């Protein structure tokens, strides 16, 4: 997010310290909540649709028992299933995205606002307070969203691998999201829909905390270097001779996008093994390749068995299968998400509220 007060640029010029006046953050109280959630559902549904093929590709690579390149897997999907193969389970995923995003955004903004205010009152310097608030907000938002998202994730990921014939007897066959939901409930009960919930929390909670903290730090780093020169270029076209530099919205959006991509890449690298384990727990029904009756030989995989299988299949590097698509997906998702999110907040600001 953009910072509330003017941020001092670390690079000095001969005349003295320069200052970048970044537009103030839009607080939770300043938002029209109805507009915020309605527009948010529409905007983020579009973003999810654009990035969904990367998620399908990543999931296929993680479930595969043999190492394959992203390109060969993508070509295999196109050859066997056509372009629609990249959108298996999208309807189910989209259904869960709307309430999950609503929970995520609410927890994010409320936590960030309250923690930020509390840390400032405790005398914590503003840069550190922003980083702490962002980390806490990311943590709470991820935990809140997983209550809704884990069941949707389980169903949509089962549908994603439907066309992958390499799974053998491990993969149940479904005719759609409703059929998958019914079969999972019948065979495993509600517990089946929350398979991998602990791993999801373990993956996404620290991932979001790292992401939002990294995003906060990355913004300050960029504004301390590249941001200064971008603003200096803009200011050089005007007659303003002061050391106070005011970036336009386009410049702010560029810095936010680059910061988000940096944070997304770092988060993807750190949490990739956890995500691979989580995906296998949610998708695979049984250990080993034995062909069960419609996938019902139920020696349910544990975390230890999943790690053992991965190492046996390809060493520790197997935990990083799908890193390329996940890195690209998270970086692009982070960039589009944060620019969309900031745009959404500007659109949803109450009339008369100052930015």
C-alpha positions as CSV (number, residue, x, y, z in Angstrom):
1,X,0.0,0.0,0.0
2,X,1.1,3.6,-0.4
3,X,2.3,5.3,2.7
4,X,0.4,7.8,4.8
5,X,3.2,10.4,5.2
6,X,6.0,11.7,2.9
7,X,8.7,9.1,2.5
8,X,12.3,10.3,2.7
9,X,14.4,9.1,-0.3
10,X,17.7,7.5,0.8
11,X,19.6,8.8,-2.2
12,X,20.9,12.3,-1.7
13,X,21.4,15.0,-4.3
14,X,23.9,17.8,-4.1
15,X,21.3,20.2,-2.8
16,X,20.3,18.0,0.1
17,X,17.8,15.3,1.0
18,X,14.9,14.8,-1.5
19,X,11.4,13.9,-0.4
20,X,8.8,11.9,-2.3
21,X,5.2,12.8,-1.4
22,X,3.4,9.5,-2.0
23,X,-0.4,9.7,-2.1
24,X,-1.9,8.8,1.3
25,X,-3.3,5.4,1.9
26,X,-7.0,4.9,1.7
27,X,-8.1,3.6,5.1
28,X,-10.9,1.1,5.7
29,X,-13.2,3.8,7.2
30,X,-13.0,5.8,3.9
31,X,-14.4,3.0,1.7
32,X,-18.0,2.6,0.5
33,X,-18.2,-1.1,1.5
34,X,-21.1,-2.0,-0.9
35,X,-19.2,-0.6,-3.9
36,X,-15.9,-2.1,-2.6
37,X,-17.2,-5.7,-2.5
38,X,-19.3,-5.5,-5.6
39,X,-16.6,-4.0,-7.8
40,X,-14.0,-6.3,-6.1
41,X,-15.9,-9.4,-7.0
42,X,-16.0,-8.3,-10.7
43,X,-12.4,-7.2,-10.9
44,X,-10.9,-10.1,-9.1
45,X,-13.0,-12.6,-11.1
46,X,-11.4,-11.2,-14.2
47,X,-7.9,-11.5,-12.8
48,X,-8.6,-15.1,-11.6
49,X,-9.7,-16.0,-15.1
50,X,-6.6,-14.6,-16.8
51,X,-4.2,-16.4,-14.4
52,X,-6.1,-19.7,-14.0
53,X,-4.2,-21.6,-16.8
54,X,-1.0,-21.1,-14.8
55,X,-2.6,-22.6,-11.7
56,X,-3.8,-25.7,-13.7
57,X,-0.3,-26.2,-15.2
58,X,1.3,-25.8,-11.7
59,X,-1.1,-28.4,-10.2
60,X,-0.5,-30.9,-13.0
61,X,3.3,-30.7,-12.5
62,X,3.0,-31.1,-8.7
63,X,0.8,-34.2,-9.0
64,X,2.9,-35.8,-11.8
65,X,5.1,-38.8,-10.6
66,X,7.8,-38.0,-13.1
67,X,9.7,-34.8,-13.8
68,X,8.4,-32.9,-16.9
69,X,8.9,-29.4,-18.2
70,X,6.3,-26.8,-18.1
71,X,6.2,-26.5,-21.9
72,X,5.8,-30.2,-22.5
73,X,3.0,-30.4,-19.9
74,X,1.3,-27.4,-21.5
75,X,1.5,-28.9,-25.0
76,X,0.2,-32.2,-23.6
77,X,-2.9,-30.4,-22.2
78,X,-3.5,-28.6,-25.5
79,X,-3.1,-31.8,-27.6
80,X,-5.3,-34.0,-25.4
81,X,-7.9,-31.6,-24.1
82,X,-7.7,-28.5,-26.1
83,X,-7.7,-25.0,-24.6
84,X,-10.6,-25.8,-22.3
85,X,-8.2,-28.1,-20.5
86,X,-6.6,-25.1,-18.9
87,X,-9.9,-24.1,-17.4
88,X,-10.9,-27.4,-15.7
89,X,-12.6,-26.5,-12.4
90,X,-12.7,-22.8,-13.1
91,X,-16.4,-22.5,-12.4
92,X,-16.0,-24.1,-9.0
93,X,-13.0,-22.0,-8.3
94,X,-14.8,-18.8,-9.3
95,X,-17.7,-19.6,-7.0
96,X,-15.4,-19.8,-4.0
97,X,-13.3,-16.8,-5.1
98,X,-15.9,-14.2,-4.4
99,X,-16.7,-15.0,-0.7
100,X,-13.0,-15.9,0.0
101,X,-11.9,-12.6,-1.5
102,X,-14.5,-10.7,0.6
103,X,-13.2,-12.4,3.8
104,X,-9.6,-11.8,2.7
105,X,-10.0,-8.1,2.0
106,X,-12.1,-7.4,5.1
107,X,-9.5,-9.1,7.4
108,X,-6.6,-7.5,5.5
109,X,-7.9,-3.9,5.8
110,X,-9.3,-4.2,9.4
111,X,-6.1,-5.8,10.7
112,X,-3.8,-3.4,8.8
113,X,-5.6,-0.4,10.1
114,X,-5.8,-1.5,13.7
115,X,-2.3,-2.9,14.0
116,X,-0.8,0.1,12.1
117,X,-2.5,2.5,14.5
118,X,-1.5,0.5,17.6
119,X,2.2,0.2,16.6
120,X,2.4,4.0,15.9
121,X,0.9,4.7,19.3
122,X,3.5,2.5,20.9
123,X,6.2,4.7,19.4
124,X,7.3,2.3,16.6
125,X,8.9,4.2,13.7
126,X,6.6,4.6,10.7
127,X,8.6,2.3,8.3
128,X,8.7,-0.5,10.8
129,X,5.1,0.0,11.8
130,X,4.0,-0.3,8.2
131,X,6.0,-3.5,7.7
132,X,4.6,-5.0,10.9
133,X,1.0,-4.0,10.0
134,X,1.3,-5.4,6.5
135,X,2.7,-8.7,7.8
136,X,0.0,-9.1,10.5
137,X,-2.7,-8.2,7.9
138,X,-1.4,-10.8,5.4
139,X,-1.4,-13.4,8.1
140,X,-4.9,-12.8,9.4
141,X,-6.3,-12.4,5.8
142,X,-4.9,-15.7,4.7
143,X,-6.3,-17.6,7.7
144,X,-9.7,-16.1,7.3
145,X,-9.9,-16.8,3.6
146,X,-8.8,-20.5,4.0
147,X,-12.1,-21.3,5.9
148,X,-13.9,-20.8,2.6
149,X,-11.1,-21.5,0.1
150,X,-9.8,-24.9,1.3
151,X,-13.0,-26.8,0.3
152,X,-13.1,-25.0,-3.0
153,X,-9.4,-25.7,-3.5
154,X,-9.9,-29.4,-2.9
155,X,-12.8,-29.7,-5.4
156,X,-11.3,-27.4,-8.1
157,X,-7.8,-29.1,-8.0
158,X,-9.5,-32.6,-8.3
159,X,-11.1,-31.2,-11.5
160,X,-7.9,-29.7,-12.7
161,X,-6.2,-33.1,-13.0
162,X,-9.1,-34.9,-14.6
163,X,-7.5,-35.0,-18.0
164,X,-4.2,-36.2,-16.7
165,X,-4.1,-39.9,-17.3
166,X,-0.7,-40.3,-15.6
167,X,-2.4,-40.4,-12.2
168,X,-3.6,-44.0,-12.7
169,X,-6.0,-45.4,-10.0
170,X,-5.1,-42.5,-7.7
171,X,-7.4,-40.1,-9.4
172,X,-11.2,-40.2,-8.9
173,X,-13.4,-39.3,-12.0
174,X,-16.0,-36.5,-11.7
175,X,-18.5,-35.1,-14.1
176,X,-18.3,-31.6,-12.6
177,X,-18.0,-29.6,-9.4
178,X,-21.3,-30.7,-7.9
179,X,-20.5,-34.4,-8.6
180,X,-17.0,-33.9,-7.1
181,X,-18.5,-32.3,-4.0
182,X,-21.0,-35.1,-3.6
183,X,-18.5,-37.9,-4.0
184,X,-16.0,-36.3,-1.6
185,X,-18.7,-35.9,1.1
186,X,-19.9,-39.4,0.5
187,X,-16.5,-41.1,0.8
188,X,-14.7,-38.8,3.4
189,X,-17.4,-36.6,4.9
190,X,-16.8,-32.9,5.7
191,X,-13.3,-33.8,6.7
192,X,-12.6,-34.7,3.0
193,X,-13.3,-31.1,2.0
194,X,-10.8,-29.8,4.5
195,X,-8.1,-32.2,3.5
196,X,-4.8,-30.3,3.7
197,X,-6.4,-27.5,5.7
198,X,-3.5,-27.5,8.2
199,X,-1.0,-27.4,5.3
200,X,-2.9,-24.7,3.6
201,X,-2.7,-22.5,6.7
202,X,1.0,-23.4,7.1
203,X,1.5,-22.5,3.4
204,X,-0.6,-19.4,2.9
205,X,-0.4,-17.7,6.3
206,X,3.4,-17.3,6.3
207,X,3.4,-16.8,2.6
208,X,1.0,-13.9,2.9
209,X,2.9,-12.5,5.9
210,X,6.1,-12.7,3.9
211,X,4.4,-11.2,0.8
212,X,2.9,-8.2,2.5
213,X,6.0,-7.5,4.6
214,X,8.2,-7.8,1.5
215,X,5.9,-5.6,-0.5
216,X,6.2,-2.9,2.1
217,X,10.0,-3.1,2.2
218,X,10.2,-3.3,-1.6
219,X,8.2,-0.2,-2.0
220,X,10.5,1.8,0.3
221,X,13.6,0.4,-1.5
222,X,12.3,1.3,-4.9
223,X,11.1,4.8,-3.8
224,X,14.6,5.2,-2.4
225,X,16.2,4.6,-5.8
226,X,14.3,4.2,-9.0
227,X,11.3,6.1,-7.7
228,X,13.4,9.2,-7.0
229,X,14.7,9.3,-10.6
230,X,11.2,8.8,-12.0
231,X,9.9,11.6,-10.0
232,X,12.9,13.8,-10.7
233,X,12.2,13.3,-14.4
234,X,8.6,14.4,-14.0
235,X,9.5,17.4,-11.8
236,X,12.2,18.4,-14.3
237,X,9.5,19.2,-16.8
238,X,7.9,21.8,-14.4
239,X,9.2,25.0,-12.9
240,X,9.0,23.5,-9.4
241,X,12.5,23.9,-7.8
242,X,11.7,22.4,-4.4
243,X,13.1,19.2,-3.2
244,X,9.6,17.8,-2.7
245,X,8.7,15.4,-5.5
246,X,5.1,14.4,-6.1
247,X,4.6,11.3,-8.4
248,X,1.5,10.9,-10.5
249,X,-0.8,7.9,-10.2
250,X,0.9,6.2,-13.2
251,X,4.3,6.3,-11.5
252,X,2.8,5.1,-8.2
253,X,1.1,2.2,-10.0
254,X,4.4,1.2,-11.7
255,X,6.3,1.2,-8.3
256,X,3.5,-0.8,-6.7
257,X,3.4,-3.3,-9.5
258,X,7.2,-3.9,-9.5
259,X,7.2,-4.2,-5.6
260,X,4.4,-6.7,-5.8
261,X,6.2,-8.8,-8.4
262,X,9.3,-8.9,-6.3
263,X,7.4,-9.9,-3.2
264,X,5.4,-12.5,-5.1
265,X,8.6,-14.1,-6.5
266,X,10.2,-14.3,-3.0
267,X,7.1,-15.7,-1.4
268,X,6.7,-18.4,-4.2
269,X,10.3,-19.5,-3.7
270,X,10.1,-19.8,0.1
271,X,6.8,-21.7,0.3
272,X,7.0,-23.9,-2.9
273,X,7.7,-27.2,-1.0
274,X,4.8,-26.6,1.3
275,X,2.5,-25.9,-1.6
276,X,3.5,-29.1,-3.4
277,X,2.8,-31.2,-0.3
278,X,-0.5,-29.4,0.2
279,X,-1.6,-30.0,-3.4
280,X,-0.8,-33.7,-3.3
281,X,-2.6,-34.2,0.0
282,X,-5.7,-32.6,-1.5
283,X,-5.6,-34.3,-4.9
284,X,-4.3,-37.8,-4.4
285,X,-6.5,-40.4,-2.7
286,X,-4.1,-43.2,-1.8
287,X,-0.4,-44.0,-1.4
288,X,1.2,-45.9,-4.2
289,X,0.0,-46.5,-7.7
290,X,-2.3,-49.5,-7.1
291,X,-5.5,-49.2,-9.0
292,X,-8.3,-48.9,-6.5
293,X,-12.0,-49.3,-7.2
294,X,-12.7,-45.9,-8.6
295,X,-10.0,-44.4,-6.4
296,X,-11.4,-45.8,-3.1
297,X,-8.3,-47.7,-1.7
298,X,-8.1,-45.3,1.1
299,X,-4.7,-45.5,2.9
300,X,-4.9,-41.7,3.1
301,X,-1.7,-39.9,2.5
302,X,0.0,-38.2,5.4
303,X,2.5,-35.4,5.2
304,X,5.4,-37.8,6.0
305,X,4.3,-40.2,3.2
306,X,3.9,-37.4,0.7
307,X,7.4,-36.1,1.4
308,X,8.8,-39.6,1.2
309,X,7.1,-40.2,-2.2
310,X,8.3,-36.9,-3.6
311,X,11.9,-37.6,-2.6
312,X,11.7,-41.2,-4.0
313,X,10.4,-39.8,-7.3
314,X,13.0,-37.2,-7.9
315,X,15.0,-36.2,-4.8
316,X,14.3,-33.0,-2.9
317,X,14.1,-31.1,-6.2
318,X,10.7,-32.9,-6.7
319,X,9.3,-30.5,-4.1
320,X,9.9,-27.7,-6.5
321,X,8.0,-29.2,-9.5
322,X,5.9,-26.5,-11.0
323,X,8.1,-23.7,-9.5
324,X,8.3,-21.9,-12.9
325,X,4.5,-21.6,-13.4
326,X,3.9,-20.9,-9.7
327,X,6.6,-18.2,-9.7
328,X,5.2,-16.6,-12.9
329,X,1.6,-17.0,-11.6
330,X,2.3,-15.5,-8.2
331,X,4.4,-12.6,-9.6
332,X,1.8,-11.8,-12.3
333,X,-1.0,-12.4,-9.8
334,X,0.7,-10.1,-7.2
335,X,1.2,-7.4,-9.8
336,X,-2.3,-7.5,-11.2
337,X,-3.8,-8.0,-7.8
338,X,-2.2,-5.0,-6.1
339,X,-2.7,-2.6,-9.0
340,X,-6.4,-3.8,-9.3
341,X,-6.7,-3.6,-5.5
342,X,-5.4,0.0,-5.3
343,X,-7.6,0.9,-8.3
344,X,-10.6,-0.7,-6.5
345,X,-10.0,1.3,-3.4
346,X,-9.8,4.6,-5.3
347,X,-13.1,3.7,-7.1
348,X,-14.7,2.8,-3.8
349,X,-13.7,5.8,-1.8
350,X,-16.6,7.7,-0.2
351,X,-17.4,11.1,-1.7
352,X,-15.7,13.7,0.4
353,X,-13.1,11.4,1.8
354,X,-9.6,12.7,1.4
355,X,-6.8,10.5,0.0
